[in-house]
Amino acid sequence: MFFREGQKEDISCRGAETVERLVHQGLVDLAAIPTLRKESAIWERHKDLLGPRVCRFCPFFPGECDFQGDEKVGDVEPCGGFILLALWYERGLIRLTDLE
Protein backbone atom coordinates (compact mmCIF):
# COMPACT_ATOMS: atom_id res chain seq x y z
CA MET A 1 0.00 0.00 0.00
CA PHE A 2 2.92 2.38 0.62
CA PHE A 3 4.80 1.54 -2.58
CA ARG A 4 4.38 4.02 -5.38
CA GLU A 5 6.63 3.58 -8.37
CA GLY A 6 9.11 6.40 -8.62
CA GLN A 7 8.64 7.50 -5.00
CA LYS A 8 10.62 6.43 -1.94
CA GLU A 9 12.10 3.44 -3.76
CA ASP A 10 15.42 4.02 -2.10
CA ILE A 11 14.10 3.64 1.45
CA SER A 12 12.58 0.73 3.31
CA CYS A 13 10.82 0.40 6.62
CA ARG A 14 12.92 0.12 9.74
CA GLY A 15 11.55 -3.36 10.40
CA ALA A 16 12.92 -4.64 7.09
CA GLU A 17 16.24 -2.87 7.67
CA THR A 18 16.51 -4.44 11.13
CA VAL A 19 15.80 -7.93 9.79
CA GLU A 20 18.45 -7.42 7.12
CA ARG A 21 20.99 -6.18 9.69
CA LEU A 22 20.37 -9.10 12.06
CA VAL A 23 20.88 -11.61 9.25
CA HIS A 24 23.93 -9.79 7.87
CA GLN A 25 25.57 -9.66 11.31
CA GLY A 26 24.95 -13.36 11.83
CA LEU A 27 22.63 -12.79 14.79
CA VAL A 28 19.93 -14.80 13.04
CA ASP A 29 20.58 -17.99 11.13
CA LEU A 30 17.88 -18.19 8.47
CA ALA A 31 18.49 -21.91 7.99
CA ALA A 32 17.71 -22.58 11.64
CA ILE A 33 14.39 -20.71 11.77
CA PRO A 34 11.35 -22.98 12.01
CA THR A 35 8.27 -22.40 9.90
CA LEU A 36 6.43 -19.43 11.36
CA ARG A 37 2.81 -18.44 11.03
CA LYS A 38 1.59 -14.85 11.10
CA GLU A 39 -0.40 -14.26 14.30
CA SER A 40 -1.78 -10.83 15.13
CA ALA A 41 -1.78 -11.58 18.86
CA ILE A 42 2.02 -11.82 18.77
CA TRP A 43 2.72 -8.43 17.22
CA GLU A 44 0.03 -6.79 19.37
CA ARG A 45 1.63 -8.32 22.49
CA HIS A 46 5.08 -6.98 21.59
CA LYS A 47 4.05 -3.65 20.02
CA ASP A 48 4.99 -1.52 23.03
CA LEU A 49 8.21 -3.42 23.64
CA LEU A 50 9.53 -3.57 20.06
CA GLY A 51 8.03 -0.33 18.76
CA PRO A 52 10.40 2.05 20.54
CA ARG A 53 13.39 0.00 19.38
CA VAL A 54 12.28 -0.35 15.76
CA CYS A 55 9.39 1.88 14.72
CA ARG A 56 10.40 5.22 16.19
CA PHE A 57 13.42 5.27 13.83
CA CYS A 58 11.36 4.32 10.75
CA PRO A 59 11.05 6.84 7.89
CA PHE A 60 7.34 5.97 7.68
CA PHE A 61 6.68 6.72 11.35
CA PRO A 62 4.48 8.33 12.51
CA GLY A 63 2.82 10.00 9.53
CA GLU A 64 2.43 7.04 7.19
CA CYS A 65 2.30 4.07 9.56
CA ASP A 66 -1.23 2.96 10.34
CA PHE A 67 -0.06 0.35 12.87
CA GLN A 68 1.91 2.71 15.14
CA GLY A 69 -0.05 5.84 14.27
CA ASP A 70 -2.52 7.48 16.61
CA GLU A 71 -5.57 7.00 14.41
CA LYS A 72 -6.26 3.31 13.79
CA VAL A 73 -8.91 2.51 11.23
CA GLY A 74 -10.10 -1.09 11.51
CA ASP A 75 -7.69 -3.99 11.80
CA VAL A 76 -4.27 -2.83 10.66
CA GLU A 77 -1.09 -4.85 10.43
CA PRO A 78 2.47 -3.69 10.97
CA CYS A 79 5.04 -3.89 8.21
CA GLY A 80 6.38 -7.32 7.33
CA GLY A 81 9.66 -6.57 9.08
CA PHE A 82 7.90 -5.84 12.37
CA ILE A 83 5.79 -8.99 12.02
CA LEU A 84 8.92 -11.08 11.51
CA LEU A 85 10.78 -9.41 14.39
CA ALA A 86 7.83 -10.02 16.72
CA LEU A 87 7.71 -13.69 15.71
CA TRP A 88 11.46 -14.08 16.18
CA TYR A 89 11.30 -12.37 19.58
CA GLU A 90 8.34 -14.51 20.67
CA ARG A 91 10.24 -17.68 19.73
CA GLY A 92 13.42 -16.54 21.48
CA LEU A 93 15.38 -16.23 18.22
CA ILE A 94 16.36 -12.63 18.98
CA ARG A 95 16.81 -10.58 22.14
CA LEU A 96 15.97 -6.96 22.81
CA THR A 97 19.69 -6.17 22.92
CA ASP A 98 19.92 -7.38 19.29
CA LEU A 99 17.65 -4.50 18.30
CA GLU A 100 19.84 -1.77 19.76
For each residue, the residues with C-beta under 8 A, 3 or more apart:
1:
2: 8 60 64
3: 8
4: 7 8
5: 9
6: 9
7: 4
8: 2 3 4 11 59
9: 5 6
10:
11: 8 59
12: 16 17 81
13: 16 17 58 59 60 79 80 81 82
14: 17 18 54 55 57 58 59 60 61 81
15: 18 19 54 55 58 78 79 80 81 82 83 84 85
16: 12 13 19 20 79 80 81
17: 12 13 14 20 21 81
18: 14 15 21 22 54 81 85 99
19: 15 16 22 23 28 81 84 85
20: 16 17 23 24
21: 17 18 24 25
22: 18 19 25 27 28 94 98
23: 19 20 26 27 28 30
24: 20 21
25: 21 22
26: 23 29
27: 22 23 94 98
28: 19 22 23 33 88 93 94
29: 26 32 33
30: 23 33
31:
32: 29
33: 28 29 30 36 88 93
34: 91
35:
36: 33 84 87 91
37:
38: 83 87
39: 42 43 87
40: 43 44 75 77
41: 44 45
42: 39 45 46 86 87 90
43: 39 40 46 47 77 78 82 83 86
44: 40 41 47
45: 41 42 86 90
46: 42 43 49 50 86 89 90
47: 43 44 50 51 67 68 78 86
48: 51 52
49: 46 52 53 89 96
50: 46 47 53 54 55 82 85 86 89 99
51: 47 48 54 55 56 68
52: 48 49 55 56
53: 49 50 56 96 99 100
54: 14 15 18 50 51 57 58 81 82 85 99
55: 14 15 50 51 52 58 61 65 67 68 78 82
56: 51 52 53 61
57: 14 54 61
58: 13 14 15 54 55 61 65 68 79
59: 8 11 13 14
60: 2 13 14 63 64 65 79
61: 14 55 56 57 58 64 65 68 69
62: 65 68 69 70
63: 60 69
64: 2 60 61
65: 55 58 60 61 62 68 69 78 79
66: 69 72 73 76
67: 47 55 72 76 77 78 79 82
68: 47 51 55 58 61 62 65 78
69: 61 62 63 65 66 72
70: 62
71:
72: 66 67 69 76
73: 66 76
74:
75: 40
76: 66 67 72 73
77: 40 43 67 83
78: 15 43 47 55 65 67 68 82 83 86
79: 13 15 16 58 60 65 67 82 83
80: 13 15 16 83 84
81: 12 13 14 15 16 17 18 19 54 84 85
82: 13 15 43 50 54 55 67 78 79 85 86
83: 15 38 43 77 78 79 80 86 87
84: 15 19 36 80 81 87 88
85: 15 18 19 50 54 81 82 88 89 94 99
86: 42 43 45 46 47 50 78 82 83 89 90
87: 36 38 39 42 83 84 90 91
88: 28 33 84 85 91 93 94
89: 46 49 50 85 86 92 93 94 95 96
90: 42 45 46 86 87
91: 34 36 87 88
92: 89
93: 28 33 88 89
94: 22 27 28 85 88 89 98 99
95: 89 98 99
96: 49 53 89 99 100
97: 100
98: 22 27 94 95
99: 18 50 53 54 85 94 95 96
100: 53 96 97
